[in-house]
Amino acid sequence: QKLLISFEDWSELQNEMKMLAKGHVRGVLKVIISRGSGGRGYSGKSCHSATRILSVSAWPDHYDRWRQEGITLALSPVRLGRNPLLAGLKHLNRLEQVLIRSHLEQTDADEALVLDSEGWVTECCAANLFWRKGDVVYTPRLDQAGVNGIMRQFCIRMLAQSPFSIVEVYAGLGEVMQADEIVVCNALMPI
């Protein structure tokens, strides 16, 4: 709705997902929904039906190792542009993440710590971020940049029911560096 993509075939999509997932004990099912084919010049007027693309790939085994051993973060030189219209959404305009990953692959780090254009800690290349100081858990505000991932949303709900306080903040790198603990997560990689 936020991207103005009209899509109504939810039950058909669910059936396609079930069919594609059959026979896979552990893997990744990815669904992309786009506006569809249409006119030129960015207009969506000629796009009459959304396009869906489904794919299955192998489970990323390194996530299990990361969970057991921990990870190393590198500060990315690429910063995320602030755009409140797209903030929070995982959309197909992910060129910043492509550049972030390219820089990350030139390091020995496992993941990148990413700031926005104003210098606020925002997320990792492919994960959300939380840090704990005492009994307060912080996570970046994502109303200007970043992806409000489903595991992040789940963690916020669980923390709200726990003895910990959860606070969404604009924080600089120095505040995160003073944390007692830093954790990352995404839909495939719980805390």
Salt bridges, closest charged atoms under 4 A:
ASP9 OD2 - ARG52 NH1 3.69
GLU12 OE2 - ARG52 NH2 2.77
GLU16 OE1 - ARG52 NE 2.67
ASP64 OD2 - ARG26 NH1 2.93
ASP116 OD2 - ARG82 NH1 2.56
ASP143 OD2 - ARG141 NH2 2.63
GLU168 OE1 - ARG152 NH2 3.00
ASP180 OD2 - ARG132 NH1 3.72
GLU181 OE1 - ARG132 NE 2.98
